[in-house]
């Protein structure tokens, strides 16, 4: 009879300790998941800002364009459903009125030209606008490449 009582008491302690261990494991996993989620989002944000940073130095303005009062703001390189990174979308700031054509030329890391895109622009002094330079669909602009506005 004593042995049955001891077995029952042991069984009760085992169940209680299992529930405690299960709850602790759930808490630990939950906290671990939160940490992994935060770190993951920080990594994604870091990668995103690194990509944006690399594309912000992608475009340069020729001295002739600067003299015409045109400045560059944010720059993105995008593609379409059927192309890969062949559109340079630039935020342009016009300190002077402008009526003419701008040409964007793409150069690889060795300085070889591999694409051109032009756009006709009419802008008043103080105006800003986004402008897409759409290159040939075979043009793939990478982060090591440069685009010069002329």
Number of C-alpha atoms within 10 A of each C-alpha: 6 7 8 9 10 11 12 12 12 12 12 12 12 12 12 12 12 12 12 12 12 12 12 12 12 12 12 12 12 12 12 12 12 12 12 12 12 12 12 12 12 12 12 12 12 12 12 12 12 12 13 17 14 15 22 18 15 21 23 16 15 12 12 11 13 15 11 13 16 22 17 18 13 15 22 17 21 16 16 10 5 6 14 16 18 23 23 24 16 20 16 18 18 19 18 14 14 16 10 9 11 15 15 23 20 26 19 16 11 8 10 11 14 16 20 18 18 16 14 10 12 11 17 12 13 12 14 17 13 14 16 19 21 20 22 14 15 12 17 20 25 18 17 13 20 21 22 15 22 16
